[in-house]
């Protein structure tokens, strides 16, 4: 039911619209890696840079970006040692992601740099009068901005460009620190939603028979900006805060690709995710999506360049032009 109109949905709805089908999985994944590699290669040639700087967290997005950088350097004939991969442990970094980041960098032959940000962020807290026991947005965002400053300055030092790792889903939700991980010199993953990021890393894991990549796939998605749990595991889990990415990617696809109304998207989602998410859960996260999508446009209005990969893009220079103060669509109460 949409509004007062009763109807019966006679077609099946794909709950994962960004994921290629099994028959074309290998070809599509290779094509996406090729798009990323060709785009990054063109930017490196244009800027006369032969090195990149990339932050590696041990999570999905930075893993995908590193894989794509490695493919690019292979294509250009550049040594992987000119990929300067920086891991920057902080207050919330767990042993699992730290070790995975180190191993990942070594496995791809990049130049490893480890810079612990705790001391510099603590000094910054003193400078601005922030209580380090108060784990608010300032506590979290100061870490993201410190990491970005390090990457930018290293890029200047090595005549390189900073490769951004944030994905399309994070851009849609505004799940990035303004002038922190929101910023880079080239946003390599900007056209790839989170479900597709997972698919691509999974494809690479099977192609290379990598248990390391499989463990990264199994790691909860987290910015790791608040302290870990008492047992050393990840406490801050992104999908507990903003909702399941498979739902948000479904909302993104149907909202941006087809311009469907929130009411129609809800009906389609209920059908697509029948047996997994009930109507109340879908309603909850759709409202979160609408609120965040419209309130966070200001971050997308000043995005760095990045390649368009699929049929949906949020680039202000490409498919998506929207005033930062636009009034959002509302989802009516049932």
C-alpha positions, 0 to 999 in steps of 0.5 A: 500500500502506498498512501491510499492505493492498494496494489499487489507487487508481481515482480521480484525486487533485487535486494542487492542492486549494485552486486553483479550476478554470478555469471558475470561476477568475474568480468564485472569485478575486473572491469571495475578494477580496470576503471579505477586503475585507468582513472588513477593512472590518468590522474598520476600522469596528469599531475606528473606524480609517480607516488601515492600516499594512502591511509590503511586502517585494516578495514574494507575501504582502504583495502580496496583502495590499496588493491586498486593502487597496486593494479594501477602501478602494475599497469604503469610499470611503477614499483609497489614500493612507491605506494606509501601506505600509512597505518595510524593507530589511535585510541580505538585501534584494535589488534585485529585491524592493526595487524591486518593493516600491517600484513596487507601493506607488506603483502602488496609490497607497499612502503610501510609507515606507522605513525601513532597519532595518540600523542599528537591528538592528546596535545591537540586536546590540551590546546583546545581544552577538550576533555579526553574522557569525553568521547564526543564528536570532537574526540572522534573527529580530531583523530580523523583530521590528524590522520588526514593532515599526516597524509597530506603532508607526506604527499607534499614531502614525497611529491605524491597524491593522497588517495582517498578511501571513502566509498559512495555509501559513506558519501550518501550518509555523510559518514565522514569527518568534514576536512578529515577522511572526507578529503583527499587528492583523489577519491578512488572509491567515491563511485563504489557503494559499500556492498560492492566494496565488499564484493570486490574485496571478496572477489580479490580474496578468492582470486588470490586465495587470501585468508588475510582478505577473508579476515578483513571481510569478516571484521565489523565495519568501524571507524575505530574512533572510540576505545575498544571493548574490554576484551580488545574487540571493536566496540564502535560498529558503524551499522549499529549506528547508521544502519545496515549498509545493504539497506542503505545501498538499496535506498541509494540505488532506488532514490538516485537511479530512479527518483522513487519516493520514500513511500515507494522505496519502503514498499520495494524494500519490504518486498526485497528484504522479506524474512530478513528485515520487518517493516518497522526496521526498514522504516527506521533506517529509511528515515535515517537515510533521508535525514542524513542524505539531505543534511550532509549534502554540504560534504558532497558539494566540495568532494575531491575528484574521483572516478564514476564506476556505475550508474549512480554518482554523487559528484557535484561535477557529474550526476548529482547537483543539489543545494546543501540546504534542500528540504528533505523528503518526508516518509509519512507515518503508517 
